[in-house]
Amino acid sequence: MTAGASLTPDPAAPATGAAPRALLGAARRVVVKVGSSSLTSLSGGLDPARLDRLVDALAARRAAGSQVVLVSSGAIAAGLAPLGLRRRPRDLATQQAAAAVGQLLLAQAYGASFARHGRAIGQVLLTADDMIRRAHYRNAQRTLERLLGLDVLPVVNENDTVATDEIRVGDNDRLAALVAHLIGADALVLLSDVDGLHDGDPRRPGSRLVREVDAPADLASVQVARPGQGSLGRGGMATKIMAAAMASASGIPVLLAAADDVADALDTAVDGPEVGTAFRPSGRRLSARRFWLLHAADVRGALDLDAGAVAAVIDRRRSLLAAGIHGIDGDFVAGDVVDLRGPHGAVVARGVVGFDAAELPTLIGRRTRDLPPELRREVVHADDLVPV
């Protein structure tokens, strides 16, 4: 790679994928994620100047006609200084206490800063449960849509005051990608303390910025630096790449840039300064249900398929029938999400199962016409199935 390198696409790529920065600039609905280190410091809590700079850029993008949703880290980090803590706590109870203090401070700071532009905000706190459970997912979608319809700028964060290790989304980069698809965003902007994706550790001489990524598969040769031990947040470059890959593979262009460059990152002018790393949308936009199945649903078990069933499900997009199943794993009930595994054990698809795990042992491997009439139905319907 050379300075300003680009993992470029085939010149014959379709126009919708040929200019990711143009797509980002023209986006009418944008999700912006900012990390803890871009808003706070260990010594002083929230940094008002940094926060105001971010808000100014978001307000400018909104004034230019785009709807904006902010996914903001920083609640735990904002609570450290008021509690006299010198570093991010490791135990869950203290993390939750810091979040309880910090969430209030963060919301107050955003409210006051956006008020300078005459903008109202609404705080939306989510847990993994709100992404995993289909009904909760739909409720979150309706809430965000209504806030945007009322011209309120949603500020989203994971609800660290109640989230446990078992029910965490995991990081706000992934949460931002989920929210971007949830609301049908046209673009996702991930802001951090690094100016983009580099072809090596950005802290070392000779590391070069990758200007553009065609598809997630192109990142195999890129070394990803781990976050430092003094990091205020949970994420790092690896989580940002995963979030960018998740969003871009579902048809959403992504820009990874430094928070200090937020004004340029959100500038609607296509011919403005090129900052950060742009990820070209490399796949079709999935329906909300299929995206939920692929990236957010809680998987409760697995079904082992023979080669013929894999071909029917993946190549011909047919429903999964009992005849093509030779094994089950897990304790699930009808309506749960399960993985579908091929002959070699690799997950090939995911879907909503139509039977309880206890019902299937007497059905698997049998042709539909050989089953009792009340059981002659799909194990996983094609409409409730998505290839992985």
Buried (B, 14 or more C-beta within 10 A) or exposed (E): BEEEBBBEBEEEBEEEBBBBBBBBBBBEBBBBBBBBBBBBBBEEBBBEEBBBBBBBBBBBBBEBEBBBBBBBBBBBBBBBBBBEBEEBBEEEEBBBBBBBBBBBBBBEBBBEBBEEBEBEBBBBBBBBBBBBBBEBBBEBBEBBBEBBEEEBBBBBBBBBBEBEEEBBBBBBBBBBBBBBBBBEBBBBBBBBBBBBBBBBBBEEEEBBBBBBBBBBEBBEEBEBBEBEEEBBBBBBBBBBBBBBBBBBBBBBBBBBBBBBBBBBBBBBEEEBEBBBBBBBBBBEBBEBBBBBBBBBBEBBBBBBBBEEBBBBBBEEEBBBBBBBBEBBBBEBEEEBBBBBBBBEEEBBBBBBBBBEBEBBEEBBBBEEEEBEEEBEBBBBBBBBBBBE
